[in-house]
Amino acid sequence: MDASKVIKTKTQIVRIGQQLSRGYGDWVRLADIADRMDYEPPIWEAAFRELARERNVSVMPDENQMGLTQEDRWAAVTIGGGPNHLIAWF
């Protein structure tokens, strides 16, 4: 895997996610971030795996599974054994 692509994608995710966030601890849908950037799915997954290891980041599933759109499912990343749809910075 191209580490430079992972870093670039991670940087874009953080920038876009923080633009979409209403503030500290606000949950942002991964689908909303994905809609605003071009990426390769394996690179997307790798970037989120790195982000999830950071102390100030939390990635989690949406509890309302029935309310998920196709875009939510497509943008989801598998961390901890299941799909995750949301990210927040703390």
Biopython code that builds the backbone (N, CA, C, O; Angstrom):
import numpy as np
from Bio.PDB.StructureBuilder import StructureBuilder

atoms = [
    (1, "MET", "N", (0.842, -1.178, 0.000)),
    (1, "MET", "CA", (0.000, 0.000, 0.000)),
    (1, "MET", "C", (0.885, 1.238, 0.000)),
    (1, "MET", "O", (1.909, 1.278, 0.681)),
    (2, "ASP", "N", (0.494, 2.222, -0.749)),
    (2, "ASP", "CA", (1.250, 3.463, -0.896)),
    (2, "ASP", "C", (1.023, 4.352, 0.330)),
    (2, "ASP", "O", (-0.041, 4.952, 0.483)),
    (3, "ALA", "N", (2.023, 4.430, 1.191)),
    (3, "ALA", "CA", (1.907, 5.196, 2.434)),
    (3, "ALA", "C", (1.625, 6.671, 2.177)),
    (3, "ALA", "O", (0.916, 7.308, 2.955)),
    (4, "SER", "N", (2.166, 7.218, 1.103)),
    (4, "SER", "CA", (1.931, 8.642, 0.818)),
    (4, "SER", "C", (0.462, 8.895, 0.476)),
    (4, "SER", "O", (-0.078, 9.950, 0.807)),
    (5, "LYS", "N", (-0.183, 7.936, -0.182)),
    (5, "LYS", "CA", (-1.616, 8.079, -0.485)),
    (5, "LYS", "C", (-2.449, 8.003, 0.791)),
    (5, "LYS", "O", (-3.445, 8.712, 0.933)),
    (6, "VAL", "N", (-2.038, 7.145, 1.712)),
    (6, "VAL", "CA", (-2.751, 7.031, 2.988)),
    (6, "VAL", "C", (-2.642, 8.347, 3.755)),
    (6, "VAL", "O", (-3.636, 8.837, 4.291)),
    (7, "ILE", "N", (-1.455, 8.912, 3.807)),
    (7, "ILE", "CA", (-1.244, 10.177, 4.515)),
    (7, "ILE", "C", (-2.050, 11.293, 3.867)),
    (7, "ILE", "O", (-2.684, 12.086, 4.564)),
    (8, "LYS", "N", (-2.033, 11.361, 2.553)),
    (8, "LYS", "CA", (-2.786, 12.398, 1.833)),
    (8, "LYS", "C", (-4.284, 12.247, 2.097)),
    (8, "LYS", "O", (-4.973, 13.237, 2.344)),
    (9, "THR", "N", (-4.788, 11.021, 2.046)),
    (9, "THR", "CA", (-6.207, 10.780, 2.280)),
    (9, "THR", "C", (-6.578, 11.118, 3.720)),
    (9, "THR", "O", (-7.622, 11.720, 3.972)),
    (10, "LYS", "N", (-5.725, 10.729, 4.661)),
    (10, "LYS", "CA", (-5.957, 11.036, 6.074)),
    (10, "LYS", "C", (-6.031, 12.542, 6.287)),
    (10, "LYS", "O", (-6.899, 13.027, 7.012)),
    (11, "THR", "N", (-5.126, 13.278, 5.661)),
    (11, "THR", "CA", (-5.117, 14.740, 5.773)),
    (11, "THR", "C", (-6.406, 15.332, 5.219)),
    (11, "THR", "O", (-6.982, 16.240, 5.818)),
    (12, "GLN", "N", (-6.861, 14.822, 4.080)),
    (12, "GLN", "CA", (-8.109, 15.303, 3.482)),
    (12, "GLN", "C", (-9.306, 14.986, 4.380)),
    (12, "GLN", "O", (-10.192, 15.823, 4.550)),
    (13, "ILE", "N", (-9.334, 13.786, 4.952)),
    (13, "ILE", "CA", (-10.426, 13.401, 5.843)),
    (13, "ILE", "C", (-10.503, 14.355, 7.028)),
    (13, "ILE", "O", (-11.587, 14.823, 7.379)),
    (14, "VAL", "N", (-9.364, 14.645, 7.645)),
    (14, "VAL", "CA", (-9.335, 15.541, 8.793)),
    (14, "VAL", "C", (-9.809, 16.934, 8.394)),
    (14, "VAL", "O", (-10.633, 17.533, 9.085)),
    (15, "ARG", "N", (-9.295, 17.446, 7.292)),
    (15, "ARG", "CA", (-9.670, 18.796, 6.856)),
    (15, "ARG", "C", (-11.177, 18.881, 6.584)),
    (15, "ARG", "O", (-11.849, 19.785, 7.081)),
    (16, "ILE", "N", (-11.698, 17.951, 5.803)),
    (16, "ILE", "CA", (-13.120, 17.967, 5.453)),
    (16, "ILE", "C", (-13.979, 17.697, 6.680)),
    (16, "ILE", "O", (-14.992, 18.363, 6.893)),
    (17, "GLY", "N", (-13.574, 16.719, 7.487)),
    (17, "GLY", "CA", (-14.337, 16.405, 8.696)),
    (17, "GLY", "C", (-14.436, 17.581, 9.637)),
    (17, "GLY", "O", (-15.498, 17.825, 10.210)),
    (18, "GLN", "N", (-13.360, 18.310, 9.808)),
    (18, "GLN", "CA", (-13.390, 19.466, 10.694)),
    (18, "GLN", "C", (-14.193, 20.616, 10.097)),
    (18, "GLN", "O", (-14.777, 21.406, 10.839)),
    (19, "GLN", "N", (-14.234, 20.723, 8.779)),
    (19, "GLN", "CA", (-15.096, 21.725, 8.135)),
    (19, "GLN", "C", (-16.573, 21.398, 8.357)),
    (19, "GLN", "O", (-17.389, 22.296, 8.566)),
    (20, "LEU", "N", (-16.909, 20.111, 8.311)),
    (20, "LEU", "CA", (-18.296, 19.681, 8.475)),
    (20, "LEU", "C", (-18.745, 19.677, 9.931)),
    (20, "LEU", "O", (-19.937, 19.799, 10.215)),
    (21, "SER", "N", (-17.803, 19.537, 10.845)),
    (21, "SER", "CA", (-18.123, 19.462, 12.269)),
    (21, "SER", "C", (-18.617, 20.807, 12.786)),
    (21, "SER", "O", (-18.143, 21.865, 12.373)),
    (22, "ARG", "N", (-19.580, 20.739, 13.698)),
    (22, "ARG", "CA", (-20.077, 21.968, 14.330)),
    (22, "ARG", "C", (-19.266, 22.308, 15.573)),
    (22, "ARG", "O", (-19.560, 23.283, 16.264)),
    (23, "GLY", "N", (-18.242, 21.499, 15.857)),
    (23, "GLY", "CA", (-17.388, 21.786, 17.009)),
    (23, "GLY", "C", (-16.839, 20.524, 17.634)),
    (23, "GLY", "O", (-17.070, 19.411, 17.161)),
    (24, "TYR", "N", (-16.126, 20.728, 18.681)),
    (24, "TYR", "CA", (-15.456, 19.681, 19.443)),
    (24, "TYR", "C", (-16.440, 18.573, 19.809)),
    (24, "TYR", "O", (-17.464, 18.836, 20.440)),
    (25, "GLY", "N", (-16.133, 17.329, 19.415)),
    (25, "GLY", "CA", (-16.961, 16.196, 19.776)),
    (25, "GLY", "C", (-18.198, 15.979, 18.918)),
    (25, "GLY", "O", (-18.980, 15.068, 19.191)),
    (26, "ASP", "N", (-18.391, 16.788, 17.897)),
    (26, "ASP", "CA", (-19.551, 16.631, 17.019)),
    (26, "ASP", "C", (-19.321, 15.461, 16.059)),
    (26, "ASP", "O", (-18.257, 15.360, 15.448)),
    (27, "TRP", "N", (-20.309, 14.581, 15.924)),
    (27, "TRP", "CA", (-20.193, 13.426, 15.045)),
    (27, "TRP", "C", (-20.440, 13.826, 13.602)),
    (27, "TRP", "O", (-21.398, 14.536, 13.295)),
    (28, "VAL", "N", (-19.565, 13.362, 12.722)),
    (28, "VAL", "CA", (-19.661, 13.636, 11.281)),
    (28, "VAL", "C", (-19.818, 12.294, 10.573)),
    (28, "VAL", "O", (-19.122, 11.329, 10.890)),
    (29, "ARG", "N", (-20.731, 12.244, 9.623)),
    (29, "ARG", "CA", (-20.972, 11.021, 8.859)),
    (29, "ARG", "C", (-19.826, 10.803, 7.866)),
    (29, "ARG", "O", (-19.423, 11.725, 7.157)),
    (30, "LEU", "N", (-19.310, 9.576, 7.825)),
    (30, "LEU", "CA", (-18.252, 9.275, 6.868)),
    (30, "LEU", "C", (-18.733, 9.489, 5.446)),
    (30, "LEU", "O", (-17.954, 9.886, 4.580)),
    (31, "ALA", "N", (-20.010, 9.228, 5.197)),
    (31, "ALA", "CA", (-20.572, 9.427, 3.854)),
    (31, "ALA", "C", (-20.489, 10.895, 3.440)),
    (31, "ALA", "O", (-20.273, 11.192, 2.265)),
    (32, "ASP", "N", (-20.658, 11.818, 4.392)),
    (32, "ASP", "CA", (-20.561, 13.249, 4.069)),
    (32, "ASP", "C", (-19.131, 13.634, 3.718)),
    (32, "ASP", "O", (-18.903, 14.478, 2.851)),
    (33, "ILE", "N", (-18.174, 13.017, 4.391)),
    (33, "ILE", "CA", (-16.770, 13.261, 4.054)),
    (33, "ILE", "C", (-16.463, 12.654, 2.690)),
    (33, "ILE", "O", (-15.850, 13.302, 1.842)),
    (34, "ALA", "N", (-16.889, 11.416, 2.481)),
    (34, "ALA", "CA", (-16.617, 10.707, 1.223)),
    (34, "ALA", "C", (-17.182, 11.456, 0.026)),
    (34, "ALA", "O", (-16.594, 11.455, -1.055)),
    (35, "ASP", "N", (-18.328, 12.094, 0.229)),
    (35, "ASP", "CA", (-18.989, 12.821, -0.858)),
    (35, "ASP", "C", (-18.171, 14.016, -1.337)),
    (35, "ASP", "O", (-18.396, 14.518, -2.438)),
    (36, "ARG", "N", (-17.235, 14.470, -0.529)),
    (36, "ARG", "CA", (-16.469, 15.679, -0.846)),
    (36, "ARG", "C", (-15.032, 15.402, -1.278)),
    (36, "ARG", "O", (-14.221, 16.323, -1.370)),
    (37, "MET", "N", (-14.715, 14.135, -1.544)),
    (37, "MET", "CA", (-13.344, 13.826, -1.958)),
    (37, "MET", "C", (-13.299, 12.590, -2.839)),
    (37, "MET", "O", (-14.217, 11.770, -2.838)),
    (38, "ASP", "N", (-12.220, 12.477, -3.585)),
    (38, "ASP", "CA", (-11.952, 11.282, -4.386)),
    (38, "ASP", "C", (-10.962, 10.422, -3.608)),
    (38, "ASP", "O", (-10.005, 10.936, -3.029)),
    (39, "TYR", "N", (-11.196, 9.119, -3.598)),
    (39, "TYR", "CA", (-10.308, 8.230, -2.872)),
    (39, "TYR", "C", (-10.453, 6.810, -3.391)),
    (39, "TYR", "O", (-11.418, 6.473, -4.076)),
    (40, "GLU", "N", (-9.480, 5.994, -3.050)),
    (40, "GLU", "CA", (-9.522, 4.568, -3.362)),
    (40, "GLU", "C", (-9.970, 3.847, -2.087)),
    (40, "GLU", "O", (-9.415, 4.107, -1.019)),
    (41, "PRO", "N", (-10.968, 2.940, -2.169)),
    (41, "PRO", "CA", (-11.475, 2.286, -0.956)),
    (41, "PRO", "C", (-10.414, 1.674, -0.040)),
    (41, "PRO", "O", (-10.522, 1.850, 1.173)),
    (42, "PRO", "N", (-9.395, 0.965, -0.540)),
    (42, "PRO", "CA", (-8.401, 0.421, 0.411)),
    (42, "PRO", "C", (-7.610, 1.525, 1.129)),
    (42, "PRO", "O", (-7.244, 1.374, 2.294)),
    (43, "ILE", "N", (-7.356, 2.611, 0.436)),
    (43, "ILE", "CA", (-6.642, 3.747, 1.037)),
    (43, "ILE", "C", (-7.537, 4.420, 2.080)),
    (43, "ILE", "O", (-7.071, 4.797, 3.155)),
    (44, "TRP", "N", (-8.824, 4.566, 1.755)),
    (44, "TRP", "CA", (-9.829, 5.127, 2.673)),
    (44, "TRP", "C", (-9.832, 4.330, 3.987)),
    (44, "TRP", "O", (-9.758, 4.909, 5.071)),
    (45, "GLU", "N", (-9.918, 3.010, 3.877)),
    (45, "GLU", "CA", (-9.917, 2.133, 5.059)),
    (45, "GLU", "C", (-8.630, 2.310, 5.873)),
    (45, "GLU", "O", (-8.679, 2.443, 7.096)),
    (46, "ALA", "N", (-7.500, 2.312, 5.201)),
    (46, "ALA", "CA", (-6.217, 2.441, 5.891)),
    (46, "ALA", "C", (-6.103, 3.786, 6.607)),
    (46, "ALA", "O", (-5.594, 3.853, 7.726)),
    (47, "ALA", "N", (-6.574, 4.848, 5.971)),
    (47, "ALA", "CA", (-6.518, 6.177, 6.584)),
    (47, "ALA", "C", (-7.376, 6.219, 7.846)),
    (47, "ALA", "O", (-6.959, 6.787, 8.855)),
    (48, "PHE", "N", (-8.565, 5.629, 7.803)),
    (48, "PHE", "CA", (-9.418, 5.610, 8.989)),
    (48, "PHE", "C", (-8.858, 4.717, 10.086)),
    (48, "PHE", "O", (-9.023, 5.017, 11.269)),
    (49, "ARG", "N", (-8.205, 3.635, 9.718)),
    (49, "ARG", "CA", (-7.577, 2.786, 10.731)),
    (49, "ARG", "C", (-6.502, 3.578, 11.481)),
    (49, "ARG", "O", (-6.370, 3.456, 12.698)),
    (50, "GLU", "N", (-5.740, 4.385, 10.750)),
    (50, "GLU", "CA", (-4.727, 5.229, 11.400)),
    (50, "GLU", "C", (-5.387, 6.281, 12.286)),
    (50, "GLU", "O", (-4.960, 6.505, 13.419)),
    (51, "LEU", "N", (-6.430, 6.923, 11.763)),
    (51, "LEU", "CA", (-7.127, 7.943, 12.546)),
    (51, "LEU", "C", (-7.708, 7.363, 13.832)),
    (51, "LEU", "O", (-7.641, 7.995, 14.886)),
    (52, "ALA", "N", (-8.272, 6.172, 13.749)),
    (52, "ALA", "CA", (-8.916, 5.545, 14.906)),
    (52, "ALA", "C", (-7.928, 5.263, 16.032)),
    (52, "ALA", "O", (-8.335, 5.118, 17.185)),
    (53, "ARG", "N", (-6.646, 5.183, 15.719)),
    (53, "ARG", "CA", (-5.622, 4.943, 16.732)),
    (53, "ARG", "C", (-5.193, 6.227, 17.453)),
    (53, "ARG", "O", (-4.488, 6.170, 18.461)),
    (54, "GLU", "N", (-5.621, 7.379, 16.934)),
    (54, "GLU", "CA", (-5.239, 8.649, 17.568)),
    (54, "GLU", "C", (-6.097, 8.896, 18.800)),
    (54, "GLU", "O", (-7.279, 8.556, 18.828)),
    (55, "ARG", "N", (-5.498, 9.481, 19.795)),
    (55, "ARG", "CA", (-6.166, 9.698, 21.083)),
    (55, "ARG", "C", (-7.352, 10.651, 20.989)),
    (55, "ARG", "O", (-8.310, 10.515, 21.750)),
    (56, "ASN", "N", (-7.306, 11.599, 20.081)),
    (56, "ASN", "CA", (-8.354, 12.615, 20.010)),
    (56, "ASN", "C", (-9.427, 12.303, 18.970)),
    (56, "ASN", "O", (-10.226, 13.176, 18.632)),
    (57, "VAL", "N", (-9.456, 11.083, 18.462)),
    (57, "VAL", "CA", (-10.402, 10.696, 17.412)),
    (57, "VAL", "C", (-11.212, 9.492, 17.872)),
    (57, "VAL", "O", (-10.684, 8.568, 18.490)),
    (58, "SER", "N", (-12.498, 9.521, 17.563)),
    (58, "SER", "CA", (-13.356, 8.370, 17.827)),
    (58, "SER", "C", (-14.146, 8.051, 16.562)),
    (58, "SER", "O", (-14.736, 8.936, 15.942)),
    (59, "VAL", "N", (-14.147, 6.779, 16.194)),
    (59, "VAL", "CA", (-14.898, 6.294, 15.037)),
    (59, "VAL", "C", (-15.886, 5.266, 15.581)),
    (59, "VAL", "O", (-15.507, 4.384, 16.353)),
    (60, "MET", "N", (-17.167, 5.378, 15.177)),
    (60, "MET", "CA", (-18.162, 4.453, 15.718)),
    (60, "MET", "C", (-19.279, 4.168, 14.721)),
    (60, "MET", "O", (-19.472, 4.910, 13.758)),
    (61, "PRO", "N", (-20.013, 3.079, 14.967)),
    (61, "PRO", "CA", (-21.148, 2.780, 14.107)),
    (61, "PRO", "C", (-22.320, 3.710, 14.425)),
    (61, "PRO", "O", (-22.405, 4.264, 15.521)),
    (62, "ASP", "N", (-23.199, 3.869, 13.475)),
    (62, "ASP", "CA", (-24.441, 4.597, 13.697)),
    (62, "ASP", "C", (-25.412, 3.621, 14.359)),
    (62, "ASP", "O", (-25.660, 2.538, 13.829)),
    (63, "GLU", "N", (-25.950, 3.991, 15.490)),
    (63, "GLU", "CA", (-26.875, 3.110, 16.204)),
    (63, "GLU", "C", (-28.159, 2.862, 15.414)),
    (63, "GLU", "O", (-28.775, 1.805, 15.548)),
    (64, "ASN", "N", (-28.561, 3.825, 14.598)),
    (64, "ASN", "CA", (-29.786, 3.695, 13.818)),
    (64, "ASN", "C", (-29.480, 2.990, 12.491)),
    (64, "ASN", "O", (-29.434, 3.626, 11.437)),
    (65, "GLN", "N", (-29.277, 1.698, 12.555)),
    (65, "GLN", "CA", (-28.923, 0.920, 11.361)),
    (65, "GLN", "C", (-30.012, 0.978, 10.289)),
    (65, "GLN", "O", (-29.710, 0.916, 9.097)),
    (66, "MET", "N", (-31.254, 1.094, 10.697)),
    (66, "MET", "CA", (-32.359, 1.155, 9.731)),
    (66, "MET", "C", (-32.341, 2.466, 8.937)),
    (66, "MET", "O", (-32.846, 2.530, 7.816)),
    (67, "GLY", "N", (-31.759, 3.500, 9.528)),
    (67, "GLY", "CA", (-31.721, 4.802, 8.880)),
    (67, "GLY", "C", (-30.529, 5.005, 7.959)),
    (67, "GLY", "O", (-30.398, 6.061, 7.339)),
    (68, "LEU", "N", (-29.659, 4.007, 7.862)),
    (68, "LEU", "CA", (-28.472, 4.155, 7.017)),
    (68, "LEU", "C", (-28.845, 4.172, 5.543)),
    (68, "LEU", "O", (-29.696, 3.407, 5.089)),
    (69, "THR", "N", (-28.194, 5.054, 4.817)),
    (69, "THR", "CA", (-28.386, 5.121, 3.372)),
    (69, "THR", "C", (-27.368, 4.209, 2.687)),
    (69, "THR", "O", (-26.449, 3.693, 3.324)),
    (70, "GLN", "N", (-27.545, 4.023, 1.399)),
    (70, "GLN", "CA", (-26.567, 3.254, 0.633)),
    (70, "GLN", "C", (-25.193, 3.926, 0.708)),
    (70, "GLN", "O", (-24.167, 3.249, 0.766)),
    (71, "GLU", "N", (-25.184, 5.266, 0.707)),
    (71, "GLU", "CA", (-23.928, 6.008, 0.807)),
    (71, "GLU", "C", (-23.249, 5.761, 2.154)),
    (71, "GLU", "O", (-22.027, 5.636, 2.224)),
    (72, "ASP", "N", (-24.056, 5.691, 3.232)),
    (72, "ASP", "CA", (-23.501, 5.385, 4.558)),
    (72, "ASP", "C", (-22.842, 4.013, 4.563)),
    (72, "ASP", "O", (-21.746, 3.840, 5.097)),
    (73, "ARG", "N", (-23.508, 3.057, 3.976)),
    (73, "ARG", "CA", (-22.974, 1.695, 3.949)),
    (73, "ARG", "C", (-21.700, 1.622, 3.097)),
    (73, "ARG", "O", (-20.748, 0.927, 3.452)),
    (74, "TRP", "N", (-21.693, 2.334, 1.991)),
    (74, "TRP", "CA", (-20.551, 2.313, 1.084)),
    (74, "TRP", "C", (-19.332, 2.984, 1.709)),
    (74, "TRP", "O", (-18.206, 2.527, 1.512)),
    (75, "ALA", "N", (-19.547, 4.068, 2.462)),
    (75, "ALA", "CA", (-18.437, 4.822, 3.059)),
    (75, "ALA", "C", (-17.970, 4.227, 4.383)),
    (75, "ALA", "O", (-16.931, 4.631, 4.903)),
    (76, "ALA", "N", (-18.716, 3.276, 4.937)),
    (76, "ALA", "CA", (-18.373, 2.692, 6.233)),
    (76, "ALA", "C", (-16.996, 2.035, 6.199)),
    (76, "ALA", "O", (-16.567, 1.503, 5.175)),
    (77, "VAL", "N", (-16.321, 2.085, 7.335)),
    (77, "VAL", "CA", (-15.027, 1.425, 7.476)),
    (77, "VAL", "C", (-15.141, 0.375, 8.576)),
    (77, "VAL", "O", (-15.805, 0.597, 9.588)),
    (78, "THR", "N", (-14.495, -0.762, 8.374)),
    (78, "THR", "CA", (-14.544, -1.837, 9.349)),
    (78, "THR", "C", (-13.373, -1.716, 10.309)),
    (78, "THR", "O", (-12.213, -1.909, 9.946)),
    (79, "ILE", "N", (-13.718, -1.390, 11.543)),
    (79, "ILE", "CA", (-12.739, -1.270, 12.622)),
    (79, "ILE", "C", (-13.384, -1.917, 13.838)),
    (79, "ILE", "O", (-14.529, -1.608, 14.169)),
    (80, "GLY", "N", (-12.673, -2.798, 14.498)),
    (80, "GLY", "CA", (-13.217, -3.456, 15.676)),
    (80, "GLY", "C", (-14.285, -4.489, 15.353)),
    (80, "GLY", "O", (-15.127, -4.791, 16.199)),
    (81, "GLY", "N", (-14.264, -5.029, 14.155)),
    (81, "GLY", "CA", (-15.157, -6.119, 13.814)),
    (81, "GLY", "C", (-16.463, -5.743, 13.161)),
    (81, "GLY", "O", (-17.215, -6.632, 12.763)),
    (82, "GLY", "N", (-16.767, -4.472, 13.034)),
    (82, "GLY", "CA", (-18.022, -4.083, 12.407)),
    (82, "GLY", "C", (-17.895, -2.778, 11.653)),
    (82, "GLY", "O", (-16.891, -2.077, 11.781)),
    (83, "PRO", "N", (-18.920, -2.440, 10.855)),
    (83, "PRO", "CA", (-18.876, -1.197, 10.085)),
    (83, "PRO", "C", (-19.077, 0.035, 10.974)),
    (83, "PRO", "O", (-19.915, 0.044, 11.876)),
    (84, "ASN", "N", (-18.298, 1.052, 10.698)),
    (84, "ASN", "CA", (-18.388, 2.321, 11.417)),
    (84, "ASN", "C", (-18.775, 3.411, 10.434)),
    (84, "ASN", "O", (-18.301, 3.437, 9.298)),
    (85, "HIS", "N", (-19.649, 4.320, 10.885)),
    (85, "HIS", "CA", (-20.231, 5.318, 9.990)),
    (85, "HIS", "C", (-19.996, 6.759, 10.427)),
    (85, "HIS", "O", (-20.314, 7.694, 9.691)),
    (86, "LEU", "N", (-19.439, 6.941, 11.624)),
    (86, "LEU", "CA", (-19.307, 8.282, 12.199)),
    (86, "LEU", "C", (-17.893, 8.506, 12.730)),
    (86, "LEU", "O", (-17.203, 7.567, 13.126)),
    (87, "ILE", "N", (-17.479, 9.782, 12.729)),
    (87, "ILE", "CA", (-16.179, 10.156, 13.303)),
    (87, "ILE", "C", (-16.345, 11.474, 14.056)),
    (87, "ILE", "O", (-17.126, 12.339, 13.659)),
    (88, "ALA", "N", (-15.604, 11.606, 15.139)),
    (88, "ALA", "CA", (-15.561, 12.860, 15.893)),
    (88, "ALA", "C", (-14.142, 13.094, 16.378)),
    (88, "ALA", "O", (-13.380, 12.154, 16.603)),
    (89, "TRP", "N", (-13.800, 14.374, 16.536)),
    (89, "TRP", "CA", (-12.509, 14.778, 17.082)),
    (89, "TRP", "C", (-12.751, 15.371, 18.455)),
    (89, "TRP", "O", (-13.638, 16.207, 18.630)),
    (90, "PHE", "N", (-11.950, 14.933, 19.446)),
    (90, "PHE", "CA", (-12.110, 15.411, 20.825)),
    (90, "PHE", "C", (-10.843, 16.073, 21.310)),
    (90, "PHE", "O", (-10.786, 16.538, 22.448)),
]
sb = StructureBuilder()
sb.init_structure("model")
sb.init_model(0)
sb.init_chain("A")
sb.init_seg("    ")
for serial, (resi, resn, name, xyz) in enumerate(atoms, 1):
    if name == "N":
        sb.init_residue(resn, " ", resi, " ")
    sb.init_atom(name, np.array(xyz, "f"), 0.0, 1.0, " ", f" {name:<3s}", serial, name[0])
structure = sb.get_structure()
